[in-house]
């Protein structure tokens, strides 16, 4: 299988995802993690205990395995190089803050 060989040589196979690490919001309202499909195609994903899934593409590349940091149950941030990208959860949407 060429995908298994690609992993053996340190390359990511086609259609692979790198998930996590997983971080709960302070009161377990959301579980958040990054979903890296490639170095330039990274999403923040939020999942509620009721099954609601919210996904937002990050505006810039981040290192694979970058954790999501919660400041409260609706505000989160991700470190992208020297910049911190901040988001707010508004119902079933994630919006980037200026």
C-alpha positions in Angstrom: 0.0 0.0 0.0 1.6 3.3 -1.1 0.1 5.2 1.9 1.8 2.9 4.4 5.1 3.3 2.6 4.6 7.1 2.6 4.1 7.0 6.4 7.3 5.0 6.7 9.2 7.7 4.9 7.7 10.6 6.9 5.3 11.8 4.3 1.6 12.2 4.9 -0.5 9.9 2.6 -3.3 11.3 0.5 -6.6 11.9 2.4 -5.0 11.7 5.8 -5.9 13.8 8.8 -3.9 14.7 11.8 -6.3 15.3 14.7 -5.7 16.9 18.1 -4.7 17.4 20.7 -8.2 17.4 22.2 -9.1 20.1 24.7 -12.4 20.6 26.6 -13.8 24.1 27.3 -13.7 25.0 31.0 -17.3 23.6 31.7 -17.2 20.8 29.1 -19.5 22.7 26.7 -17.2 22.0 23.7 -14.4 19.6 22.8 -12.0 21.4 20.5 -9.1 20.1 18.3 -7.2 21.0 15.2 -7.7 18.9 12.0 -4.7 19.2 9.7 -5.3 17.8 6.2 -2.1 19.4 4.9 0.3 22.1 6.1 -1.9 24.8 4.5 -5.3 23.2 5.1 -5.9 23.3 8.9 -9.3 23.6 10.6 -10.4 24.1 14.2 -13.2 21.7 15.0 -15.6 21.9 17.9 -17.9 19.1 19.1 -20.6 19.5 21.7 -21.8 16.7 23.9 -25.2 16.9 22.2 -23.5 16.1 18.8 -23.2 19.5 17.2 -20.1 19.8 15.1 -18.7 23.2 14.1 -15.6 23.5 11.8 -13.7 26.6 10.7 -10.7 26.8 8.4 -7.7 28.6 10.0 -6.6 31.8 8.1 -2.9 30.7 8.2 -0.9 27.6 8.6 -0.2 26.3 12.1 2.1 23.6 13.3 0.5 20.1 13.3 -0.5 19.2 16.8 -1.0 22.8 17.9 -3.4 22.8 20.9 -6.6 24.9 21.1 -6.6 27.1 24.3 -9.9 28.1 25.9 -10.3 31.3 27.8 -13.9 30.5 28.7 -16.7 28.4 27.2 -17.1 30.5 24.1 -13.6 32.1 23.5 -10.7 30.1 22.2 -7.4 30.8 20.6 -4.7 29.0 18.6 -1.0 30.0 18.4 0.1 30.4 14.7 3.8 31.1 14.7 4.2 34.4 16.6 0.5 35.4 16.1 -2.5 34.3 18.3 -5.7 33.7 16.3 -8.8 34.2 18.5 -12.3 32.9 17.9 -15.7 33.1 19.5 -18.4 30.5 19.4 -21.7 32.1 18.5 -24.5 29.4 18.6 -23.5 26.9 15.8 -20.8 29.1 14.3 -17.2 29.9 15.0 -16.1 33.5 14.1 -12.6 34.8 14.1 -12.0 37.9 16.2 -10.0 40.8 15.0 
